[in-house]
Amino acid sequence: MVDQFRDWEQNRHTYAKAWKEKTGGKVVGYFCTYVPEEILYAANILPVRILGGHEPQDVSEAHIFGMFCPFCRDCLAQGLKGKYDYLDGIMIAQSCLHIRQAYTSWIKHIPLDFQYYLPMPNNVQSPHAVTFLTGELKAFKAALEKWLGKEIGNEDIHAGIKLMNESRRLMHQLYEYKKKENPLISGEETMEIAISQQLVDKKEHIQVLIQLLEKLKTGSGAKNTGTRLMLLGSENDDIQFVQMVESVDGTIVIEDHCIGTRYFWNNVEEVSSDPLSLIAKRYVERPACPSKDWMDRSRVDHIIKLAKDYDVKGAIVIQQKFCDPHELDIPAITKELNNAGIKTLFLEFDVTVPIGQFKIRVEAFLEMLQEEDLFV
Amino acid sequence: MKIPTYKTEQLKCWNKAKEIRNDFYKNYANAHENGGLRWAGGAWSFGAIPAGLGDDIYPITGEPYGASIAFDKELSLRCLEAVEKRGYARDLCSYMRNYWGSVILDEYAFGGKFPKPDFIWQDHICCSHAKWYQVASELEGGIPTFCIDVAVGPYTEVTDNRIEYVVNQMHDGIEWLEKTTGRKYDDEKLIEAVHNECRSTSVWAEICELNKAVPAPLDEKSMFSLYVLGTLEKHSKKVADFYEELLDEVKYRVENQIAAVKHERCRLMSDTQPPWGFLKVFRYLEKFGAVSVGSLYTFGLIGVWEVKEDGSWGPRTTPKQKGIKIENRDQALRILTDWNLSKPEWQHFYSPHLKSDMMTRIAKEWKLNGIMLHYNRGCEGLSIGIAENRLALIDEGYPVMTFEGNMGDEREFDEAQTGSRIDSFMETLGLEMIE
């Protein structure tokens, strides 16, 4: 049912190269989902999120001190190994200190025609964040125009907004199916769709997703009857891990990750006003990365609501090793989940995960949750 | 190699520096006795702004407080373990963990119970900054907190939009301070504090500039005890005046070739905060005739610099020196923003390459023979990009030694291994221990 998405996820570089050849367009790699893809699509650029390879590597050690997260080191390694040799440009929207090192090392050691550091505000709860970001988006648009040698008009940006909104709206439709009892789509399948959403041309992704939604409407697909689980925490595109969880009778029905819900949860308002300020508002108001979730903890209520809406029985809290922003949120979130009656299992992730050990821990966690059902 | 011998003597104003530091912690603890207020925040927070609430507003800045705890190994260990028991990871900022531990244990490093702040006034450039005080507030059962985001990009790319964002938050902050404390805000006090901050941070840079002299009048271990005053109250008249006094004394030392290290024959710099419980590694260097003359950290954590007409690095010219009269609140806040955004230690948050350029400049202008980089597991903010700095300095032809450690968690510092690394480094520099 998700073969096309899986193919895109597994052959992301082949896809991007073919896209370039087919369209003659430019490809920009990006770090962090605060990058406003609407503007890149408005300029007919394919945005591709830089992700890790989940293989041990030895090329990033000289560039990033080992106390920073394995994800940022893995991302840089992909660049140093030439996996992204088709990129025309690279950019980042300001988020955590870890991932920005992948960007800053990249621009020095793998120079490209276009590079951009977008100072996305951290104080997203400030009344001045939208105005500030709007100004920064104007500067970003101007930099793109200079690079491309053409103007990006408001109608182009509105088209970019419409495309991104459609992609996000369809993901919401998909996730509605995950609310149902014994959902027809698994966590692993969902992750394939979510990862590929950040890799391929949204127009193509939308078409295939519409076909999938049609199938789901008719009730086709295998039922996932495992214990309903939530996944949350640091960046996570570890499909092998999700497959393992679902192989031992868990079903991941919802997550709070930047691959997945944090990426697509809210839309840009489609009204006829300055499109850049509308985009700015969307990114300021989206479910926050922990690095921006202050002074109020907006993530806690959001996560509890997700857990309730999706009727989860337990939550697996994962953290990329050394991920300070999540380390600063996990105790508060775990406490509130437990207060809401949702048990948690904490696991620390690296580039590769010890799947055997984790399997034992996940099985024990599921047994604990299932026993509770037994004695209710 | 001929071993030089210089005159050396203790700093005359040393005890005064200690007194200012002790008073700072005492005043914070005793603030309520005379109806004053206490606030907590980071060493980089805009302390000049709460100064507009009155002369009886006493801060405690988290990083130097965390370092003070680290210096007391027994207390530090108890603090760190108390934090771990609450479920926080041990690879988080060790200053922050020492601070939280002090709150959890309700023990003030300078005696008595931890004095709860009346409000929190923070700024944010590192991922841990705002979150530090989000948790601190929770641990204390809720403290009114305001935080200003200053992560708007490097000073070389500053724009009106970026200045405006910071200034607008500051204006909101002043309204918030009035509302939170019930006090009326005094713009004249703000203006005075802004002038003092510009003066103290520029004069500190001037003091560091004097260390270009051979022999160096100051060694970095001593500088740690002096720069710290700027991390406590850089906006205060007391600190600005002290730095002027120190400047005169350091000028005298340069004129009279009074060295920090008697047999100076090798000049080094370090990077990031030192392992506070093990400052003796700097004394160990002296046995080889090596002196660490500073670092971007000691020069630029609070020091504010500019490129002078001859292309060299020197203290940034203050608004007063330029003849600028600050007339109102908005102008004061704009000057404060612009001044701080140019701070050297804020630039590497956006690019290690900017930091490498500054380090290379220091290596050249301060006539260095080698560099010791502390790969500091305790601070993600200052260790960011350090591996790229190493590569860049090697490219520039400087011998670079690295050692891993932690500024505030002694469990992550291997003293014997660091000693062995220093031995090897000295050997590569052709230095033997001086009898």
Interface residues (C-beta under 8 A of the other chain):
Chain A: E61 A62 H63 I64 F65 M67 F68 Q94 C96 L97 H98 R100 Q101 T104 S105 K108 Y117 P119 P121 N122 N123 S126 P127 H128 A129 T131 F132 G135 E136 A139 P290 S291 W294 M295 R297 F322 D324 P325 E327 L328 D329 I330 P331 A332 T334
Chain B: R86 G87 Y88 A89 D91 L92 C93 H124 C126 C127 S128 A130 K131 Y133 Q134 V135 S137 E138 T145 F146 C147 I148 D149 A151 V152 G153 T159 N161 R162 E164 Y165 N168 Q169 D172 F349 Y350 S351 P352 H353 Y375 R377 E380 G381 S383 I384 G385 I386 A387 E388 L391
